[in-house]
Amino acid sequence: MLTHLNESQEPRMVDISQKAATIRMARAQALVSVGSDILALLENGDIRTPKGAVFQKAIIAGIMAAKRTDELIPLCHSLGMDGCDIDITTHLPDQIVINCTARVTGKTGVEMEALTGATIAALTIYDMCKAISHNIIIREIKLMEKRGGKSDFTQQETPVNL
């Protein structure tokens, strides 16, 4: 039986009231391909555009989105996250790698929060850079690892240059 369906096959929020709170962590990754013209604007670890520092804004947007995941995805539980970090790196010739790590002490995992944070950070990079080029591709958004709860998960790291 799928946990988000009741006996009548109607959607429901999973009841976690009987679960014990544990420390949980999830890390999601988004890969963004941009042209060399965009990466040429890289200066002191960030891309500067007329809209401002791209990575700084993407980090803030990703964290804000992760905190509001329950407002975006209908059956997600509201979580008071303990922490959320977004790390953005570049890999030549044209790759941007976003890692979002979310942490909570709670009764349910933070996979959706990590995935949402990475996704919105990637979309923010697109928005901040589209005036330079529309040749931007958000290639992958995937869960890389999760800890806590019933089971742990680790995704095989893949080469960045796709």
N, C-alpha and C positions, 0 to 999 in steps of 0.2 A: 504494500500500500504506500502510495506517495504521501509524505508527511504534510503537504500543503493542501490535501484534499480530505474532506470528512467522509463518513460512511456513504453519504449520498453523492459523492464525487463533486461536491461543491468546494470552492476555495475557502481556506481558513488559515489563520495564523497559528503556527504550532504553539502548543501550550508548553512552556518551559518552566512552569512554576515549581515542579518537583525536582528539577535538576540542581545540582550543586554548582556554585560559582567556582571557576578555575581560572588560572592565568591563561590567556589565549593570545596568539599572535598570527598574523597573516601578512605575506608579502606578495604583491602583484607587480607585474612589469608591463610596460607599454614600450613598443619600439616605433620610432617615428623617423621616416626617411625625408630628408630635406635636401634641396639642391646645394651645391657647393657655394652658390651665391649667398645663401643664408648663413651657412657655417663660416663664411668669410667675415661675417660681422661679429664672430666670437672674440670677445675681449675681456680679459681677467675672469674667465670662467662663466661668462654670460653673453647672450646675444643681445646687442643693443639695437633697438628699432625706434622709429618716431613715437611708438606707443610706450617705450620704456624698456626696462630690463625684463627680457622674456622669461628666463628661468625663475626669477624672483616671483613674478606674477603667477607663473604656472604652479609653483610650490604652494603659494597662498591659496589659489583656486582649488588645488587638489585636496588640501587639508580641509578647507571649508566644505567641499563636496563630500568627503569621507564622513565628516561629522553629521551630514544631513542625508545620508543614504536612505534612512527609513522614510524620508519624505518623497524620495524618488522611486523606490522599488516597493510596490504595494504590500508585500507580506513580510518585509524585514522588520525585526524587532528594533526598538529604540535602544541605543547603547550610549552610555556615558563613557566614551573612550578614554583610556588612560594615556594614550599617546599616539601620535601619527607623525611619521617622518617621510619626507619625499626627497629622494636623491636623484639628481639629473646629471648625466655624463654624456660626453660626445665621443664618437668613434669615427675617425676619418674613413672614407671620404665624406659620408653624408648621413650618419646615423646619430640619433639622440635616443638615449636609453633612460627611461623613467622607472624608478623603483619606489613603490609606496608601501611602507610597513605600518600596520595598524596594530595596536595593543589594547587589551581590555581584561579586566578581571570580571568575569560574568558567566552567565548560563548558556550563552550561545556564541558562536564564532564571529570573527571579523573579516571573513573572506570578501564579502560584498563591499564592505567599507574600503578595503585595500584596492579592490578592482575599480570601484567608483573613483577613488582618489587618483589612481594612475590614469584612468580614462579622461577625467576632467583636466588633469595636468596636460595630457596630450592634446586635447581639444583647445586648450588655452594657448599652447605653442602654435597650433595651426592659426588660431585667430590673430595672435600677435604678429605672425610672419606672413600672412596671406597678401599683404600689400606689396611684399617683395616678390613673392612667387606663389602661385597656386599649385605648383608641382611638389606638394607635400602629401606623403602617404602615411597614415597611421596603420602600421603593418600588423602588429600583434598586441593583444591585451590578454594576459594570462596569469593565473595564479601560479606563483613560483614555490611557495611553501606555506604551510599552516602548522601550528603547534597548539596543543591543548584540546580538550574535549575528548570525544570517542577515539579519534585517530589522528595521526600526524600524516603529513603529505609533503613530498619534495619533488618538484618538477626538474627534469634534466635541463641544465643550462644549455642553450643553443647558441651557435655563433651569431654575433651581432649583424654582420654584413650579409643581408639576405639577397 
